[in-house]
């Protein structure tokens, strides 16, 4: 768990450096702020519910889901 958080921190630092050096404007268009906030909210809720559901199902089932996720991702590609 700590390793995944570390990877996210490194990614955050790398992208922050790129944004600062390239001087990107991070402000959104006013008409897109509400849909963007809703997308952020639903993404956070989905992530939380994913972790809770994995925690509540039996160990064998959760391990099969976790180990099969890299296999199922390419199957969604056209």
N, C-alpha and C positions, 0 to 999 in steps of 0.2 A: 504494500500500500504506500509506504514512504517513497519507494522508487518511482511510482507513477506520479506522485505529487512533485517529486524532484524534477521529473521530465517536463511537467507542465510549467514549473517555475523557470526552467531554462528556456523553454519556448516563449514564455511571456517576456523575459529579458531580451531575447533575440529580436522578437517583433517590435518591442518598444524602441530598441536601438534603430531599427530600420525606419520606423515611423518618425523618430526624432531627426535622423540624418536626412531623410527625403522630404521632411517638412510637409507631411500629409495633413490635410484638414480633417479632423475626425467628427466634425459636427454633421448631423444628419439633416436632411431636408425636413422642414416643419410638418409637411403633410405625411411623411413616412415615420414619424416618431411613435405614434400609437401602434401601428402594425409591428414596428421593430420591438417595442416594449412587450407586446403580446407574444411575439416569437421568442423573446428571451425568457419570459415567464413560463410559457409552455415547455420550452427546452429544459429549464431548471426543474420543473415539476416532473417531466418525463424521466430525467436522469435520477431524481430522488426515488421515484416509483420503481425504476429498474433495479436499483440497489436494494430497496426494501423487498421487492418480489424475489430476487435471488437469495436474499437472506432467509425468507420464510419458507421456501420450498425445500424438500429433502436434499441432502448433500450430494447424492449421486446424480439427481436431475440437474442441480445447479452446475456441477462439474461438466456434465455433458453439454449443457448450453454454452458455458464459457469456452470449452475447448472446441466446439463446433462453430463458433462465431467467425473465425478467420476463414473457414471453409465455405460458409454460407454467403459471405460478402461478395465474392466474385460471381456467384450465381445470379445476383441482381443486375449485373451489368448486361447491356444488350449484346 
